[in-house]
Amino acid sequence: MVGAMPPEALPREVVGNGYSAKHLQLPVPPKQAQQQQRDEAGCKWYEEEIDDDLKLCYALNSVLHRGASKYQEIALLDTKHFGKALIIDGKMQSTEMDEFIYHESLIHPPLLFHPKPNTVFIMGGGEGSAAREVLRHKTVQRVVMCDIDQEVVDFCRTYLTVNREAFDSDKLCLIINDARAELEKSREKFDVVVGDLADPVEGGPCYQLYTKSFYEHIVKPKLNDHGVFVTQAGPAGVLTHKEVFSSIYNTLRHVFKYTWGWVMASDHPFDLTAQQINERINDRIEGELVYLSGESLISSTTLNKSVHQSLLNETHVYTEDDARFIYGHGRACCA
């Protein structure tokens, strides 16, 4: 997870459903602090705009914290259904109840398919959950996590208690910098490189970390032999996969011999059986995975017909001059 847009670029319109609506934005002038406290007492819903005619609403217990950095706005909400929810620039990043699905699925496949992963570079990942899952692997000796935003990292370190052990690990090297610049100047090579990034949003810096030139000239040269690269690649649903997912998948096909998953890419095949994956889970990972097994990992490679056909037919290659973007600029409110 890395920064998307600076706060000054965010729209300021207000939406509501009968309540007084307000955006999750800081800083709040001191004169308004008392009024904001009164307003928050009546704040019952978090509302996120997904498209022009689509919104998702989550019932709230409370707004636990708000903050802002020079890169993005941050909020921690206590939702009634999903527990604590981390919001960056008005976009929900993860929730307490189900973040394990995303992070187990992003992290463990590349590390399990690698013969013996010792070093891992995480682009973004400021909330610490990706590092937490990486550090469960017994073979891993060094994890470099590079996030652009010190305030986000400090915020998550303070409020997301589930990841405190990962942040305190001697194996974790935390760097605050642009991931592209840090990886480009690094003399070190890695067994696995992870893109735990925000979706590419128009006007934000993230889209440059999804381009062919970045994958070809920066990521791939920093992988050791048998190295694996994996990145979250936006929504992959029947109605949403053409936004950026199919393009990112096709772009990586132009750089690596084999692609799979979120998207995961390597010049070596992903040819383990479910039994072999389960054996590696038992041998390599501390504790029991909640979501992922060898069988579920293999079954997830079978795509529905619509998405599969789109991936076969996709011709767009993601570049700095010809990028695709996810809808929206973090428009959200408490209503």
DRENLO-454887 format. One record per residue (C-alpha): residue number from 1; x, y, z. Coordinates in steps of 0.2 Angstrom, whole numbers. Layout:
N
(atom NUM,(X,Y,Z))
...
***
This chain:
335
(atom 1,(0,0,0))
(atom 2,(8,17,-5))
(atom 3,(1,34,-7))
(atom 4,(-11,38,-20))
(atom 5,(-15,57,-21))
(atom 6,(-10,72,-11))
(atom 7,(-25,79,-1))
(atom 8,(-26,95,-11))
(atom 9,(-31,85,-26))
(atom 10,(-46,77,-18))
(atom 11,(-64,83,-23))
(atom 12,(-73,92,-9))
(atom 13,(-91,89,-14))
(atom 14,(-102,83,0))
(atom 15,(-115,68,-1))
(atom 16,(-127,62,11))
(atom 17,(-143,52,14))
(atom 18,(-153,63,27))
(atom 19,(-138,65,39))
(atom 20,(-126,79,39))
(atom 21,(-112,73,28))
(atom 22,(-93,77,30))
(atom 23,(-78,70,22))
(atom 24,(-64,61,31))
(atom 25,(-51,75,29))
(atom 26,(-38,83,39))
(atom 27,(-31,94,45))
(atom 28,(-45,102,54))
(atom 29,(-43,120,59))
(atom 30,(-43,122,78))
(atom 31,(-59,133,78))
(atom 32,(-68,119,70))
(atom 33,(-62,105,82))
(atom 34,(-76,107,94))
(atom 35,(-90,107,81))
(atom 36,(-82,92,72))
(atom 37,(-83,82,89))
(atom 38,(-101,86,90))
(atom 39,(-104,81,72))
(atom 40,(-94,64,74))
(atom 41,(-106,60,88))
(atom 42,(-120,58,74))
(atom 43,(-109,50,61))
(atom 44,(-116,33,58))
(atom 45,(-110,27,41))
(atom 46,(-95,27,31))
(atom 47,(-99,29,12))
(atom 48,(-87,25,-2))
(atom 49,(-91,30,-20))
(atom 50,(-86,16,-32))
(atom 51,(-93,23,-48))
(atom 52,(-104,37,-54))
(atom 53,(-119,26,-49))
(atom 54,(-112,15,-36))
(atom 55,(-108,17,-18))
(atom 56,(-104,6,-3))
(atom 57,(-110,10,14))
(atom 58,(-103,3,31))
(atom 59,(-112,5,48))
(atom 60,(-100,13,60))
(atom 61,(-98,12,79))
(atom 62,(-86,26,79))
(atom 63,(-71,35,70))
(atom 64,(-56,30,80))
(atom 65,(-43,41,72))
(atom 66,(-40,53,58))
(atom 67,(-24,60,51))
(atom 68,(-15,67,36))
(atom 69,(2,67,28))
(atom 70,(9,77,13))
(atom 71,(4,62,3))
(atom 72,(-13,56,9))
(atom 73,(-27,56,21))
(atom 74,(-28,42,34))
(atom 75,(-43,36,45))
(atom 76,(-46,21,56))
(atom 77,(-64,17,58))
(atom 78,(-73,5,69))
(atom 79,(-86,-3,58))
(atom 80,(-100,-14,65))
(atom 81,(-98,-28,53))
(atom 82,(-79,-29,49))
(atom 83,(-71,-22,64))
(atom 84,(-57,-9,62))
(atom 85,(-55,-3,44))
(atom 86,(-40,7,37))
(atom 87,(-45,21,25))
(atom 88,(-32,29,14))
(atom 89,(-38,44,4))
(atom 90,(-56,39,6))
(atom 91,(-53,21,-1))
(atom 92,(-55,6,11))
(atom 93,(-38,-3,11))
(atom 94,(-42,-17,23))
(atom 95,(-53,-23,37))
(atom 96,(-49,-32,53))
(atom 97,(-61,-46,50))
(atom 98,(-55,-52,32))
(atom 99,(-38,-44,28))
(atom 100,(-31,-61,30))
(atom 101,(-39,-67,14))
(atom 102,(-30,-53,4))
(atom 103,(-13,-54,13))
(atom 104,(-12,-73,13))
(atom 105,(-16,-74,-5))
(atom 106,(-4,-61,-10))
(atom 107,(11,-67,0))
(atom 108,(11,-85,2))
(atom 109,(10,-91,-16))
(atom 110,(26,-83,-22))
(atom 111,(36,-88,-7))
(atom 112,(29,-106,-8))
(atom 113,(33,-108,-26))
(atom 114,(51,-101,-24))
(atom 115,(63,-115,-19))
(atom 116,(70,-107,-4))
(atom 117,(66,-88,-1))
(atom 118,(78,-79,10))
(atom 119,(76,-61,5))
(atom 120,(60,-51,1))
(atom 121,(57,-33,-5))
(atom 122,(40,-26,-2))
(atom 123,(34,-11,-11))
(atom 124,(22,-1,-1))
(atom 125,(14,-12,13))
(atom 126,(14,2,25))
(atom 127,(1,-6,36))
(atom 128,(13,-20,40))
(atom 129,(1,-35,36))
(atom 130,(12,-41,21))
(atom 131,(28,-41,31))
(atom 132,(18,-50,45))
(atom 133,(14,-64,33))
(atom 134,(32,-64,25))
(atom 135,(40,-66,42))
(atom 136,(30,-82,45))
(atom 137,(41,-91,33))
(atom 138,(56,-100,42))
(atom 139,(68,-98,27))
(atom 140,(66,-79,26))
(atom 141,(81,-70,34))
(atom 142,(78,-52,27))
(atom 143,(63,-42,23))
(atom 144,(65,-24,15))
(atom 145,(48,-14,16))
(atom 146,(49,2,7))
(atom 147,(34,14,9))
(atom 148,(34,32,4))
(atom 149,(24,39,18))
(atom 150,(31,39,36))
(atom 151,(15,45,43))
(atom 152,(5,30,37))
(atom 153,(18,18,43))
(atom 154,(18,27,60))
(atom 155,(-1,27,61))
(atom 156,(-2,9,57))
(atom 157,(11,4,69))
(atom 158,(2,13,83))
(atom 159,(-16,8,79))
(atom 160,(-15,-9,70))
(atom 161,(-9,-19,85))
(atom 162,(-10,-36,75))
(atom 163,(6,-31,66))
(atom 164,(17,-24,80))
(atom 165,(27,-40,81))
(atom 166,(31,-39,63))
(atom 167,(36,-20,64))
(atom 168,(48,-25,79))
(atom 169,(56,-40,70))
(atom 170,(75,-39,68))
(atom 171,(73,-46,51))
(atom 172,(63,-31,45))
(atom 173,(72,-17,37))
(atom 174,(60,-2,35))
(atom 175,(64,11,22))
(atom 176,(54,27,20))
(atom 177,(56,32,1))
(atom 178,(48,30,-16))
(atom 179,(49,11,-19))
(atom 180,(54,14,-38))
(atom 181,(69,25,-33))
(atom 182,(74,13,-19))
(atom 183,(73,-2,-29))
(atom 184,(82,6,-44))
(atom 185,(97,11,-33))
(atom 186,(98,-4,-23))
(atom 187,(113,-15,-26))
(atom 188,(104,-30,-17))
(atom 189,(95,-43,-26))
(atom 190,(80,-52,-19))
(atom 191,(71,-69,-21))
(atom 192,(54,-62,-20))
(atom 193,(48,-44,-24))
(atom 194,(30,-39,-19))
(atom 195,(19,-25,-25))
(atom 196,(7,-22,-10))
(atom 197,(2,-6,-19))
(atom 198,(-13,6,-20))
(atom 199,(-23,4,-36))
(atom 200,(-17,15,-50))
(atom 201,(-27,31,-49))
(atom 202,(-26,46,-61))
(atom 203,(-15,59,-55))
(atom 204,(-7,49,-42))
(atom 205,(11,41,-42))
(atom 206,(6,23,-41))
(atom 207,(2,20,-59))
(atom 208,(21,21,-63))
(atom 209,(24,5,-53))
(atom 210,(13,-5,-65))
(atom 211,(22,0,-81))
(atom 212,(31,-12,-93))
(atom 213,(47,-1,-91))
(atom 214,(47,-3,-72))
(atom 215,(44,-21,-73))
(atom 216,(57,-24,-86))
(atom 217,(71,-12,-81))
(atom 218,(70,-11,-62))
(atom 219,(60,-26,-55))
(atom 220,(67,-40,-65))
(atom 221,(85,-36,-64))
(atom 222,(83,-35,-45))
(atom 223,(77,-53,-44))
(atom 224,(89,-68,-40))
(atom 225,(88,-84,-51))
(atom 226,(71,-92,-48))
(atom 227,(65,-75,-42))
(atom 228,(47,-72,-41))
(atom 229,(37,-55,-43))
(atom 230,(19,-53,-37))
(atom 231,(8,-38,-37))
(atom 232,(-10,-34,-33))
(atom 233,(-17,-28,-49))
(atom 234,(-34,-20,-45))
(atom 235,(-51,-28,-45))
(atom 236,(-53,-44,-56))
(atom 237,(-72,-47,-55))
(atom 238,(-82,-51,-71))
(atom 239,(-88,-32,-72))
(atom 240,(-71,-24,-66))
(atom 241,(-57,-34,-73))
(atom 242,(-55,-24,-88))
(atom 243,(-51,-8,-78))
(atom 244,(-33,-12,-75))
(atom 245,(-31,-30,-71))
(atom 246,(-31,-38,-88))
(atom 247,(-19,-24,-94))
(atom 248,(-7,-27,-79))
(atom 249,(-7,-46,-83))
(atom 250,(-4,-43,-101))
(atom 251,(10,-31,-97))
(atom 252,(19,-44,-86))
(atom 253,(17,-57,-100))
(atom 254,(29,-46,-110))
(atom 255,(42,-46,-97))
(atom 256,(41,-63,-89))
(atom 257,(39,-81,-96))
(atom 258,(26,-86,-83))
(atom 259,(12,-77,-75))
(atom 260,(-1,-82,-62))
(atom 261,(-13,-75,-49))
(atom 262,(-13,-57,-43))
(atom 263,(-2,-56,-54))
(atom 264,(13,-67,-50))
(atom 265,(27,-68,-63))
(atom 266,(43,-77,-65))
(atom 267,(55,-85,-78))
(atom 268,(52,-102,-70))
(atom 269,(36,-111,-71))
(atom 270,(23,-112,-57))
(atom 271,(21,-131,-57))
(atom 272,(19,-137,-39))
(atom 273,(4,-149,-35))
(atom 274,(-8,-146,-21))
(atom 275,(1,-159,-11))
(atom 276,(18,-151,-14))
(atom 277,(11,-134,-9))
(atom 278,(3,-141,7))
(atom 279,(20,-149,12))
(atom 280,(29,-133,9))
(atom 281,(16,-124,20))
(atom 282,(19,-137,34))
(atom 283,(38,-136,33))
(atom 284,(40,-117,30))
(atom 285,(27,-107,38))
(atom 286,(25,-103,57))
(atom 287,(7,-106,63))
(atom 288,(-8,-111,53))
(atom 289,(-15,-102,38))
(atom 290,(-33,-96,40))
(atom 291,(-37,-95,21))
(atom 292,(-25,-103,10))
(atom 293,(-21,-122,7))
(atom 294,(-13,-131,-8))
(atom 295,(-30,-136,-14))
(atom 296,(-37,-118,-14))
(atom 297,(-22,-111,-21))
(atom 298,(-23,-123,-36))
(atom 299,(-41,-121,-38))
(atom 300,(-39,-102,-39))
(atom 301,(-30,-103,-55))
(atom 302,(-46,-109,-64))
(atom 303,(-54,-93,-69))
(atom 304,(-72,-90,-75))
(atom 305,(-74,-90,-94))
(atom 306,(-77,-71,-95))
(atom 307,(-61,-66,-86))
(atom 308,(-51,-80,-94))
(atom 309,(-56,-74,-112))
(atom 310,(-52,-56,-108))
(atom 311,(-34,-61,-102))
(atom 312,(-32,-71,-118))
(atom 313,(-38,-56,-129))
(atom 314,(-30,-42,-120))
(atom 315,(-17,-32,-130))
(atom 316,(-14,-16,-120))
(atom 317,(3,-14,-112))
(atom 318,(4,-3,-97))
(atom 319,(16,12,-100))
(atom 320,(19,29,-92))
(atom 321,(11,37,-108))
(atom 322,(-3,24,-110))
(atom 323,(-10,20,-93))
(atom 324,(-27,14,-86))
(atom 325,(-34,20,-70))
(atom 326,(-46,14,-57))
(atom 327,(-62,25,-55))
(atom 328,(-62,39,-42))
(atom 329,(-50,50,-32))
(atom 330,(-55,44,-15))
(atom 331,(-72,52,-13))
(atom 332,(-79,46,3))
(atom 333,(-89,53,18))
(atom 334,(-97,49,35))
(atom 335,(-115,51,32))
***
